[in-house]
């Protein structure tokens, strides 16, 4: 492995690392001038427009996984695998209407956990917070770790230096620029990512035609073209629901919904989904070209850099380096900002300093960003290299939050206890499926159980939530019950009286 | 005089010490067989020779990696490796195979020194290893696929249905 394979001389790697580090930090400091208040720092003044909103959705959702795992999925599961990965865009499409609803219900909201706590009570809020923080931290740690490993593989930059550099850069510009810097850099990073994927994809098509790729797959990897590929078919909806759960619950997406101007969220997430959709398809296509190009795969997650440097030499390796560095930074910064918002508002302020002034809250927020960055760095230091597996464990947990979230956003009769149990039982059954059947089934089973518990619990014991409780500025008016809900409610009341 | 007679003795002693050190350093190197000799005499081996089972049609094969060598893995669907088989080149101590349909496969491994392109410098093939690919049953597959489809369609129907109502009637 190294320069012979990925074609990037170490000196070029160091220069690129230094140049992009300075660029992101410089931009963070520049945009940081705008982030004076807590709302400015956490939510970019709630004034993000369509272009920046779309770009931040695309860049945040293009993680190192999109550039490394999407090709791996294509190599493992063929055409279905490529499609399975691209279904993650459906999460963005479905979040588009939800973003408008979130903004309408909570115009002054800050986090997704705040919604769950107000909607279902403290117990549900704590369970949701645990799931959300576990997911965010493992995602961030796995990406920082992947960053160190990739810089090592691509340019022989030692793991500890590469991982520390990526984290240092992201922590610094998020610290100074807050969500302004995160969204601003996301715009540039999404342009770089799209450009890089188009360059490598075009280079592949210049060398081999689609029919040659098909013939090579048919001869050497026949199952990758099978319509009835069992593992791939099983992974399809599992992956879709994992992606849906990630977006529906994560504060990364909620904070953007709060940050976008009125009416922008819906269009920004739709456009973001459309722009994101071809990226994993292109990355998967690059991987499927490997047999036709005569490339032997040693590590499936490194196939994209391998194909790029095989076709374009050092230039290809430079493009891959830039794409990967941009995709890592755009996701780590978003996670850093969203996780620290979650910890600041829902842990520190809610449990320790409920009457903190704006100035002290701002200081706490900065300390939490710094602390989260340090914690991530400390966990990444031993180079465990198995946290990607831990991230997959989060699949059933985030899947179990889908129904409590969408139910809570649209129906006033969703029972808080049913929502709480849905998250608990969904997570537990999904984890059991993970260990007994396989990872391809965990998110699916977690989501299915959560759906049944939420809907059945609500059917039996409907609740009557007043939407005004989500927004203290709005007068609290209970929503009238539907006749069926009123009947079920009176029935359950008479049962409990008996 | 004393000084002049001591100087050659000192130089000779230093040379002797230097020679001893060089010998001590060279000895293990000289004792270590050259890469070509290893390649010619010893076939590399997979990490283990146990039959490997997989239910998704992909797996990674590993062996002890020596950076001085280049490797070839041959994949066949018969134990005699007859016919036109696919050969995977590599130099990382592992190779990733995918897209395998259900059935029995056999793999074997050989090596030659890096930079030596002569056909004769390949080592003998290693002992072969058996791979058994048995994809999940279609019953389980379609059961889970259908469950996934139902859950997904329910979510889409729920969100879009309520959005439509909300747009028409407000809350």
Contacts between the chains, C-beta under 8 A, distances in Angstrom:
chain1	res1	chain2	res2	distance
A	1	B	92	5.7
A	75	B	58	7.3
A	75	B	96	7.2
A	75	B	98	5.2
A	75	B	99	8.0
A	76	B	56	6.8
A	76	B	57	7.9
A	76	B	58	4.8
A	76	B	98	5.6
A	77	B	56	7.7
A	78	B	99	6.5
A	94	B	155	7.1
A	94	B	156	6.9
A	94	B	159	5.7
A	97	B	159	6.2
A	97	B	160	7.2
A	97	B	163	4.5
A	98	B	159	6.7
A	101	B	163	7.5
A	101	B	166	7.1
A	217	B	99	7.0
A	220	B	86	5.7
A	220	B	99	7.1
A	221	B	98	6.0
A	221	B	99	2.6
A	221	B	100	7.9
A	222	B	99	6.1
A	222	B	101	5.8
A	223	B	57	4.6
A	223	B	98	7.8
A	223	B	99	4.5
A	223	B	100	6.0
A	223	B	101	4.9
A	223	B	135	7.9
A	224	B	98	6.8
A	224	B	99	4.0
A	226	B	101	7.5
A	228	B	138	6.6
A	228	B	141	7.8
A	229	B	57	7.4
A	229	B	135	7.6
A	230	B	55	7.8
A	230	B	56	7.9
A	230	B	135	4.6
A	230	B	136	4.0
A	230	B	137	7.3
A	230	B	138	6.5
A	230	B	140	7.6
A	230	B	141	4.2
A	231	B	55	6.7
A	231	B	56	3.7
A	231	B	57	6.8
A	231	B	135	6.7
A	231	B	136	6.2
A	233	B	141	5.1
A	233	B	142	7.7
A	233	B	144	7.9
A	233	B	145	5.0
A	234	B	136	6.6
A	234	B	140	7.7
A	234	B	141	5.6
A	234	B	144	5.1
A	234	B	145	6.8
A	236	B	145	6.9
A	236	B	148	6.8
A	237	B	144	7.6
A	237	B	145	6.6
A	237	B	147	7.7
A	237	B	148	2.4
A	237	B	149	6.4
A	237	B	151	7.2
A	237	B	152	5.8
A	238	B	144	7.9
A	238	B	148	6.6
A	240	B	148	7.3
A	240	B	152	6.2
A	241	B	148	6.9
A	241	B	151	6.6
A	241	B	152	6.8
A	244	B	152	8.0
A	244	B	155	6.9
A	296	B	88	4.5
A	296	B	89	5.0
A	296	B	90	5.3
A	296	B	95	6.4
A	297	B	95	7.1
A	297	B	96	4.3
A	297	B	98	7.7
A	298	B	90	5.3
A	298	B	92	4.3
A	298	B	94	5.4
A	298	B	95	5.9
A	298	B	96	6.3
A	299	B	92	7.4
A	299	B	94	7.3
A	299	B	96	6.8
A	300	B	58	7.9
A	300	B	60	8.0
A	300	B	96	4.9
A	300	B	98	7.4
A	402	B	155	6.4
A	403	B	155	7.8
A	406	B	155	6.6
A	406	B	158	6.0
A	406	B	159	5.6
A	407	B	158	7.7
A	410	B	158	7.1
A	410	B	159	7.2
A	410	B	162	3.7
A	410	B	163	7.8
A	410	B	166	7.3
A	411	B	162	7.1
A	440	B	144	7.8
A	441	B	144	5.8
A	444	B	144	6.4
A	444	B	147	6.4
A	444	B	148	5.0
A	444	B	151	6.8
A	447	B	151	5.4
A	448	B	147	5.9
A	448	B	150	7.9
A	448	B	151	5.0
A	451	B	151	6.0
A	451	B	154	6.5
A	451	B	155	7.9
A	467	B	171	6.2
A	479	B	171	6.4
